[in-house]
Amino acid sequence: MIVGKQKSLEEIWDIIKGYEKVLVFGCNTCVAVCHEGGNKEAEILGTLLRIKAKQEQAGIQITEGGIERQCEHEFFEKSVEIIEEADAILSIACGAGVQFLGEKFPLKTVLPGLNTTFVGVVDAPGEFSERCLMCGDCILHLTGGICPITRCSKSLMNGPCGGTNNGNCEIDPEIPCAWYMIHERLKAQGRDQLIDAFIPPKSWATSRAGGPRKQKREDLAL
């Protein structure tokens, strides 16, 4: 899931205060799971902004709305009217959702209310941690399902650095050493021979090296 964190109320206020009609627009999938950008959060943020507008004696009309996903065409159909009525849309989706919304409504000002942080997992209620850098060349089959690029603080590809200590990272002792975890996982699975396998230096050509990436399934193309 994509994890994000809502911008501070003061920063959001500075972003929207020059507009007359602002729609706070939620995305009810990834960022709703981390309780930062869903429809419920849009309602809460809209209420806070109305209070702020009253305190500042600003004549801003603030409404709320939201859809299931701001990164897919099919979910926008029922929200076209409220989007068209607004001078500006404050999207609390991830950065992809903000951009997609802006592409669908190019004459509308679309503003970000969220800082996109990482692709991660839910460790516990209210706790999220990064798991994937979306590099485009997955090696999890060699590392016991643990990504060294993301989870090793140095993104080392062939074992731990010299500073690992009792299974923890030298950069931050609160972080488990990724290569220690990989070794223990492979050993438990009876696949510890993979520890000796050489992983070539990482090629970032499948990541951001060539600019924005696209993917197309020919069998799904219209």
N, C-alpha and C positions, 0 to 999 in steps of 0.2 A: 504494500500500500504506500501511497505518497503521503508523507508526513509534513505538516506545515504548522506555523505558529502565527496567530493573528497579530497584526501590528498594534502598537499601543494606541489607546484612544486619542491621545494628543496628536500622534502622527497621522492617524486617519482623519482627524478633524482638519488638520492643515491641508490634507489632500483634497477634501471635499468642500471646504468652506466657500469656495468661489462659485458654487453652482446653486441653482434654485430648486431643482427637483432631482433628488438622488434616490436611486433604487439600490438597496443593499441586497445583493443577490447571492444566495447560498448554493453550494454544490453538495448533494446529499450522499456522496459515496466515500472516497478515501478520507478527505479532510473532515468529514462528519464523524468518522471512526475515532479520530484523535481530538474530537470535540472543539474544533477550531473554525470550521467553515461550513457546517451543515445548515439546513433550514432553521433549526432551533437557534443556532448561533447567530444567524441573520436576524432573527426576531429580537434576540437579546441586544445585539449591537445596534439595531435600529432604535430600540428604546433608549439606550445610552446616548446615542447621537441626538435624539430629540431633546433629551434633558440638557445636553451640552448646547444645543442650538438655543434653547430657552435661556440658559445662563448667559450666553454670549449675545442675546437679543438679535439673533440672526434669523432672517426669514427664509429658512431652508425647509422645504417639504421633503420629508424622509419616509419612504415606504420600504417594505421588505417583500422578498419573493425568493424563489429557488427552484431548482430542478434536480433530477436524479444525478445527471452528469453534465458538466459544462464542456466536455470534450467530444461530444457526439451530437450530430445534427438532429437525430430523431427526438430528442428530449425537449427541444426548444419550442415546439409547435404551440403549446398552450400558454407560453410566456411572452409571445411576440408583442401583445398589446401593452403589457406593463413595461416592457423594455422600451417600446416606442414612446411611451408617455414621459419617460425620464430624460433629463438633460444629461445625466451622467450615471453610469452603473458602477457601483462599488462591488467588485467581485471578490468573494472570499473563497474562491477556488484556488487550486494550485496555479503556478505560472502558465502551464499549458492551457488550463481552462480560461484564464484571463485573456490569453492571446487568441484562442479559438472564438471566444465571445466577441472580441474586437474584429475578427475577420468576418464573422457572420453579420455584424452590424457596424460596418465601417464608418458610418456617419455619426455614430454614437461615441462619446468619450467613455472608455472603459478604464477604471482605476483599480489598482491592486489593494486589497485590504489584508492580505496574508503574505507572509514570507515562506516560500517553499524551502524545506530544509533537507529532506532526504527520502529515499525509498527504504522502508523499514518494516518492522514487525511490532506486534503488541506483546510486550513482555509481561505486563500486568495492567490492571485498570489504571489508566492515566500515565503509563510508562511505555515509551517507544524507543526503539534503537535501530540504528542504521545497519543494513545488511547487503545492499547492492549499489554499485556505482554505475551500473548499466553500461559496461565497457564493450559489450557486443561480442565477446569471445570467452564464453563460460568454461571454466576449468574445474567446476565443482566435482566432476567425476573422478578427479585425481586427488582431491583434497578432503574427501569424506563429507562433502556437502557444506564445508565451511570456507567462505571466500577470503583468501589472504589479502587480496587487493583492498577490500573494504575493512576487514577486521584486524589486519596487522597495521599498526600505526605507521609503519614504514613501507607498507605494501610489498613486502619481500616475497619472492616467488619460490625460493628453494630452501626453506627452513628458517629457523629463528636467528635473530642477531645475537651478538655476544652479551647483550645486556638483559636477556630474559632471566627472571629470578623467581624460582619456585612456582613456575607456571603463570607468572604475571608479567606485564609489559614494563620495560624500563622507563618509558616516557610517562606512563601513568600507572602506578601500581594497582589502581582500582580496576584496570582493564585486564582481562585475561589475555595471555599470549596466544595469538591466533594459531601459531605453529605448534604450540603445546596442545591446544585443543584438537588440532588436526591429527597429530600423532596419536593422542588418546582415542579419538574416534576411530581411526583406521585400525588401531590395535584391537579395539573391542569388536570390530567387524571382521577380524582376521585378514585384513588387507594391508597390513603395515609394510609389506614389500613396496607399496607405492611411495613410501617416504624416500626411497632411493631413486625414484624416477626423476630424471632431469626435466624441468619445465623450462623451455626456452625463454629468453628475455621477452618481456611483454611488448607486443606490438599494439600501439594505440590507434592503428589505422581504422579499426572498427568502432572506435569511440568517437571523440569529438574532433579528431584530427582533420577530417574532410568537411567540416561544417555540419549543418543540421542534417540528421539522418532521416531516411524514409524507408518504409517497408511496404511491399505490395504483394498480396496473395492473388495470383492470376485466376485461381478458381473462384474467387469471390468478386472479381472485377465485374462491373456492369457494362 
